[in-house]
Amino acid sequence: MARVYLLGNVLPGKELSIRDTCRGIKGVVQADVITGHYDIAVIIEANSTAEIFDKILKNIRKIKGLTRTETFLAVE
């Protein structure tokens, strides 16, 4: 099982709707609005990293109002 932690910035006022959209994507096991340099944190799991990155490119990065993402791959 592969896992990534995705942190993102969103347009003001879009935090909750983007969180809810992420929660509806298959493979997203957690999505939360957070404080600090980033606005949202998402945990994604799948059978392979290729499957996860495909999901990020085809689903998550296309969400309107999501302005920036940074992805961290779990190594263990």
Summary of the structure (lengths in Angstrom):
residues: 76
radius of gyration: 11.4
end to end distance: 9.8
largest distance: 35.0
contacts: 209
relative contact order: 0.34
helix: 28%
strand: 39%
